Structure formats: C-alpha cells, structure tokens
Amino acid sequence: MEEDFSNSVVLVITEGDHDSRKRSLSREIDGQEMGCEEWQSLVADSFTLNEIRIRVDKELLSQHSTYFKGYLNFSERNCESLNVNWSLPIFCDLLRCIHGFEPCLSSSMIASLIEGAIYFGVEDVITKCKAWVASDTFCVKWKIEDDLVSELLSIWLSATVNGVKSIEQLCIKSLAVNFAQAMRQESFVTLPLSLLEASIDHPQLTIKSEMDLCKALLLWYESQKRNSRNGAVVDDPILLFKKIQLNLLPIDFILRELVGKYPLNIFHVSVAATESDVDVLNSIIDFKGELAAKPVKDYLNFKPVIRLTDHLKELDLSGCHQITCHHLISAAAQNGMKPKRIAQKTLVTIEQETWPELAEFINLETLILSHCWRVEQRNLVTWLNLVCPNLRELRAPHCPQLLQVILEIGSGLPNLSVLDLSVSEELVEIEGVVTRTKSTISQRLPLRWSFGKLHETNKLTDLSLRGHSEITDEILLFIARSCPLLRVVDLGGCLELSDVGFAAFLNFQENLAFQWNCWGVFHQKLSAAGTRFGPVSCKALISQANISVNVLDTLNLNKCLALGCGHLSNLLQVLPSLVSLELAFTRLDDMALSAFSGTSLRHLNIRETKVSGGVLYRILARNFDLKDLNIRGCTQLALNSFDHLPSEKTFERMWENVGIGWGLSDSTISSFGFASCTLQNFAVGVGGTISEETLLCIAEQCHELKRLSLCFQFVADEGLIQAVSQLKSLHTLELQNMACAPRNLLTEIASSLPNLRNLKLERVTPLLSDDDLLLFSQSCTGLQSLSLLGCHLLTSISLSTMAHSWRGLQDLRLEECKYIITEENVRLLLNSFPALKLLHLRHIGKVLPEYFILEAIRRLPLLQKLAIDLCDAANEKFSFSEGVERSALKSVYINRCKSVRDAFYGVRDLTSEGISPYDSRTHKDTIVLEWNSVRLTESVVNERLTFE
C-alpha cells in the first residue's frame, strides 16, 4: 500500500555557492519520524553538507511559520517540493523547533538563529531566543575564553537590523555587565559608538576602576583615528569622553596619560572649573571631598559617582586621594539591590547623618583603597559591614589612618582573608644612633574585639602592617589571639615591637594550631625587616619550624641587627625549603650561611653582609632555580672572591635581577652568563668592576633589561653611551659617582630611550646645563623619577623646564644644585608637581620659607616623605603644626649640618667672597618627624637619613 504524501512537502535545502568539499544528502528524511537525537545528529551533519531533503507536514509548517503559511496557501499549495536557500545548520535547527524540540542555543549561533527565525516567521524560536538572551547564561556567565565582543556584536546587529528591541537592550546590558572582560579583548575596538555609549550609560556597567574605563576608551578612540586615515569614518568621541569621570582618575594617571595629549575639558569634571587644563587639574588636586562640607543627603546626585553594581567583584580606587567615605556611602545608597537581612531593616547613622538601609553588594570580594588617605576609619568599618558582607580582600596601603580597621572589623566580615594596611617603612633604629625620642601625642589604640568569639568566623590568612611604628606587643598578641589562620605576615618596620613580643606572637600561633586542629600549618611567609626581632623570636620560630608540615618558604629579616651569626645559623639550619631569603644588613657570615642546606632558592638578598665567595659559590651551585641575587656591599667577597673557583656553568641560569659589588670583576661577571634575555635588573655597586666590553656584551644580549645601575665605575664615555643606546627597553637608569661622564650624556639618552621613566645622575654630570636638560625633556616626556646631585650649573630655568615637561613626577631629588631654586620659584615647585610622593631637597640655597613643610602638605596631596636641610631654610628654621590636617605625609627628615674646621685657617668664614656656604659644612644629625595613626613622634638621629 502506497503512502499518502498529499499533506506533506519536501524541503530541498541548499546553502548558497556549491562547496566541492561538502557532500549532498540525496535521500529524503521524514521529519515527523525523527526523534531528538536524530535531529541533533542532522544539525551536526549539516555543517558538512551542500544539500538536504526533508519531508515535512504542510499543516505543521503553516502552523509554526508565517513564511510557509503564505507559500502553501497560494501557488505552491499543491507542490510536492519547495526550494529553500539558507544556512543548513540554522534552518535544520528551525525545523527541529517546529517539530517540538528545543533549538540549539549558543552565543556563537544565536545571531544567525534570530535572523532565520524572523525571516521565516517562526515565533516559537524568537520567543526562545529572547528568553535565552535574558537569562544569566547570556547576560552574566560569559567565560574568559569566549569571544564576548564579536559574538555579542553580531547578536546586537542582528537584533538592531531586524527591529527586535528587547534583544537589542539585553545585548547592551550584557556588554555593560561584562565590560571588564570585553575591554581586554582585541575585538573591543570594533564596537560601534552607539553600542559603546549605550553600555556605559547602563546602570549595570561593571568595571574595576574608572582608570580601566578611560584606558579602554582611549584605546578605542586611537584605533578609530588610525582607521580614519585608512579611509574609514571616525565617530565623534566627545560625548563618549564626557562619560569618564576625571575626579575618579588617579592624579599621576591624568598627568602621565592625558595632560598634553587630550584637553581635560572634554572629560566630565564634578567640580566647577574653567576651560583651561591648569584650572581643571587644580580643581581636582584641591578637591578635599566636598561631600563632607554639607549633609550627605544633599549630594545624592553629586559626581563623581563610584560605579557600584550587583555584579561587581573588585573595586579599585587606587590613587584617588579625593575619595571619602561619603562617596562610598552615597554610591551604596543609590545603586544595587536592597538588603534582605532583617537585621538591617533599620536606619543607619553615620557622622550624625541618618540613612535608610544601604544596598548590599554580595558579589564584591576585593576592595583596593591605596593612597585614599581621606577615607575615615570608623565610617569605613560601618560601610564595609553593611555593604560588603562577603569581602575577601581589603588592600589599603599608604593609608596610615586606617590601622584600627584590624581592631574593629571583627565578625562583620567573616570571609575576609587578605588585609593590607602597609605604609612606607620608616628609619631603621640602629643601635646607638637615636639620641632623643619624644611622642608629642600620647594615645593608645583601643582593643574592642572580644577574644572568645572570633575564632569561629575570622578567616584572615594574609596580613600586612608594614611600616606601622605604633604597633605594640599588646596589639600583636591581640592579633595572634584573633587570627588563628594567619599564614602570610608582614611586620617590617614596626619599630615598637620587642623581641619578646615577636616570640609571644609566634608561640601563641603554635598553641592555636593545637586548639583549632591546624597542627602543622604555620606561617608560609614572614617579614620582620628592620625590627627588634632577636634571639627569643628566633628560638620561637625554630620551634615552630621543627614541628610544621607546611614549611616557611619566604623569610625577610633585613636589618634585624639583634640577631647574631649563631642565631642565624640555627635558624637557617631548620629552614631548608626556603624559596626567598632576605638577610641584608645583618650579621650574616660564612658560618651562618653554610648552615643553609636548601636547594629551592629563587630569591637571595644578602647585601652588606660578611659572606665570602667560597660559601656563596656553594649556595649558588646547589640552587639552580635562583633568579634574583643581591650581593652588593659584601666586602668579604673582595678577600675571598669567585675568581679562583670553577666557573664553567656553575652560575649560568635564567637570571632576572642581579646586584653585585665587592670582589666581582669581569671574569666573575662573565661566569654568571648574563647573556640571558630574561635579565631585567642589573646593578654594579662599590667595589665591583665592570669593563666597557662586558657592559656592551650585556647590552647586546639582554634586550629586555629594564633597570641599569652603575656606582663608582670606570667606563669610557663612548662605551657607556653605546651600551645605553642599545637598551631600548630600559625604564630606569642610575649613574652614581662615575669617574667621568660626557656632557652630552642626556642628549644621547634622550635619543635612545624615549620611554625612560626613572633617571638618577648623582655626581656624574657636573657640567650639565639648562640647555642640556631642555633638550632631554623634549624627548623623554614620561619621566616619573628624577635625582640630580652636584649639577652646579643648573638655574631656575631648569626648574621651569621640569615643571613644564614632567608634571607627573612622583620622586624628585635635588642636592647640591645651588641655583636651581630661588625664593621666587619655591611656589612653582609646590604647584607644578601634584603627583609627588617623595621630595628631597638638600643644599639648594637658603630659599625655603619657614612654612615650607605646611605648604608641602597642602599643595602636594600624595606626598608621603619629605627630606630637607636646615641649611636651606631662609630663616634658619622650619615650623610645623602638631595637629596638621589629615594628609598622606608619613615622615619628614630635617638634616642639620655643622661647620668644618680648616687645618690652616680654623673655622672658615662662610660669608667670605667666593666661598660657597656649603663648601665647609658636613652632616651633624637628622631630625625625624613621623606621623602615624595615633601620634606624631620626633627623633634625632646621628646619621644622615634619606629614602631609597
């Protein structure tokens, strides 16, 4: 009996041009007899076919497709077959859906499927596409390896062309939510302006920082400009740049990447300013958090607005010194989902301002507040507890006022595992040099946690309190009791901690291991650099190492002078698994280092110790993975160097950072095998000798070298210039006390190294002139650090050159440059370098006013350290206020000099004609002013202090 095919039609599906590499499926397939697996197999096979014939029920086609409904109702009603020219996989997928099975929805095929569904009028597929695009699978859960931009753009274009507004808006939302991932993809620059603007305006725009957004948009704009030169039309970016909040960009980024390249008034500025770049920039620098001046509720629409969204995982406000807690509070009040916890269904009072319940951002895991020194401690803790319940990392370095965060967070952040409250390390107290110390403000940190209830919730594993001199033994013991899971601890520069206090901390951690079944899991990384870590602490650490399974792999005891060589020997004997070891400026000798039997070292710093070549040779021979080595200042190497030891392949490895000095000559340097493309930092200090030929060899082979430092070296002028000119990747060049250097050195550097970031010329170019510096500045425009010592010919013209060319300087040191600063241009110095973090002035003339310290605090919002000399005070004194307003300033060094008695003429008359006022002076002592979170301390130190 023959089958009746009158109610069915054969669809002959072909795909455009015939591809000889594909095969045709000639037999007919009955769609009604196919199951889910058969349809799935057919869709997969369709990618390799030129033609497919499928028999389909006419009524089914008419019911689900408006396209075929029209066909079958008219001239083709009685046709036995219909030709369809369309993408085989897409059309087969449409037929699969028409027969009652789910279509194959994926980000790579959805655009074509939408187009096909609209063309053939298959409403079921259009509905399913809308639902899929609206789901988290599409909007949120893109994988890192996905080509997010290209696939999203194709879907958006398909929806736009076919007028599917709902899918178009969902594409905009998806791009906004995944903007951080999209910015990292090469295809980001292909986005059209309309889609880019719409995604940035979307309330769910999720980015880590405004700086990331700015970088991405600048990259997009530069790509558009390049394409316009190739004939493409560039879109107008003005409205796009207005979406970048200049007040949420770090000052150094503005100065480095924007000033001089783009007019600042094309960006959004949230404070009133005129059209000039200078006024716009000054408005940002002087911005001290206007939200604090009036009730916070009056500024709900105030800009800048921190972009908090429900999908945000990391918020980075690094360098935004203008940010206050009021900005954080207002952002949480305006954005995000409201909390569901009943405990928060009450009003929140912060600094006498009453707020309704703040939004809760449960996905926010990392908060970075580096240099945000205006953020107030108490309000931040309240904000964190209410807004970021699942925070895992809080990084707030260079914010000294936030130390008490560790005392107040408690169980409000039960998932917090990383806490970084470090500040710059201060002077290391060397025995016998501190002659007087006084605290002008006496205050103790309150302990507010309850010891008994914290162990169940506190998950802190990484803690950095580096540089906090106000940390006491009591606080450290409190931390030990409260944080049983600590693994990484950085207490470098905590000068108040005693040897007994360190020991108590280590022993308490050992006891907690028993109590909480963490036995065998102790510290993995420990830094006590520059502290009183001594014999008692050493004994406690040895005890812990003897019973620990999870062995310490990083140890930093730099400048711990209380440890004798015997203590170091006993300690190193029980730590054979160390990967990083730093014992610079300690009493380490051959006996102590010989006790170390490890073979896993990757980083070794034993600078300024008494280690000789023989012992060091054996350490290097055993540790084949060693990449970083610093042996500068090791005078015993000159007595017992490497020269007499076998050197065939002993030292050759993939070096990255190397610092050498005493006793190392060309032959030893050659044995290190520095002809490695991995070498990035190379320094030769006092006592080391490197020839012109060796330097040229390194320059020729180490193309990735980023830092070169030479001190007290005899290198011919031509060789030095030739070597430097070959190091195209060099970012840092340091030349100190060189025997001779050509006058045209700066000119040669500028022509070879336009990307130089850090330059130190100390007693190298005494004949350096204003014209030389001007020529250099015209080529090297991105300088961030400059140190000039002994440049006697420089005048105030050079300071104007610096102010005009390098407003982004972060580190400026001028010493024995007698005429570079005058009384008239002191204000120019303070107004022209808003990004300065370190400022060192010594023997520049009696030009600094009495109020210089206070003016520096007011004019330089990021200044952390200031070093000046009393010789340069116009009135022979500097004044400061003990109650200075909160600032980023951590310490001030005021050096004092004394007159030198001449052997023939007694004390020289400093006012005599032709005699410089500094020629007969030598250092006497240094007054150290140090601000921390609770007090101002003043010390007098016999040695001259500066900062590296």
Salt bridges, closest charged atoms under 4 A:
ASP19 OD1 - ARG21 NE 3.32
GLU28 OE1 - ARG55 NH2 3.14
GLU51 OE2 - ARG53 NE 3.28
ASP93 OD1 - ARG96 NH2 2.78
GLU102 OE2 - LYS128 NZ 3.07
ASP124 OD2 - HIS64 ND1 3.08
GLU168 OE1 - LYS165 NZ 3.70
ASP201 OD1 - LYS243 NZ 2.89
GLU210 OE1 - ARG307 NE 2.90
GLU222 OE1 - LYS225 NZ 3.63
ASP252 OD2 - ARG256 NH1 3.89
GLU257 OE2 - ARG256 NE 3.48
GLU257 OE1 - LYS261 NZ 3.78
GLU351 OE1 - HIS326 NE2 3.44
GLU357 OE2 - LYS345 NZ 3.84
GLU360 OE2 - ARG341 NH2 2.77
GLU365 OE2 - ARG392 NE 3.72
GLU393 OE1 - ARG395 NE 3.03
GLU408 OE2 - ARG448 NH1 2.83
GLU426 OE2 - LYS890 NZ 3.86
GLU429 OE1 - ARG532 NH2 3.59
GLU470 OE2 - HIS468 ND1 3.16
GLU474 OE1 - ARG444 NH2 3.08
ASP490 OD2 - ARG466 NH1 2.88
ASP553 OD1 - LYS525 NZ 3.78
GLU582 OE2 - HIS603 NE2 3.48
ASP628 OD2 - HIS603 ND1 3.40
GLU652 OE1 - LYS649 NZ 3.38
GLU734 OE1 - ARG707 NH2 2.99
ASP772 OD2 - ARG743 NE 3.56
ASP811 OD2 - ARG813 NH2 3.05
GLU815 OE2 - ARG842 NH1 3.00
GLU815 OE2 - ARG944 NH2 2.68
GLU816 OE2 - ARG763 NH2 3.07
GLU850 OE2 - LYS877 NZ 3.74
GLU855 OE1 - ARG827 NH1 3.84
GLU855 OE2 - ARG858 NE 3.40
GLU855 OE1 - ARG859 NE 3.57
ASP869 OD2 - ARG842 NE 3.10
ASP869 OD2 - HIS843 NE2 3.69
ASP919 OD1 - LYS818 NZ 3.81
ASP925 OD1 - ARG896 NE 2.81
GLU930 OE2 - LYS890 NZ 3.29
GLU938 OE2 - ARG436 NH2 3.51
GLU938 OE1 - LYS438 NZ 3.72
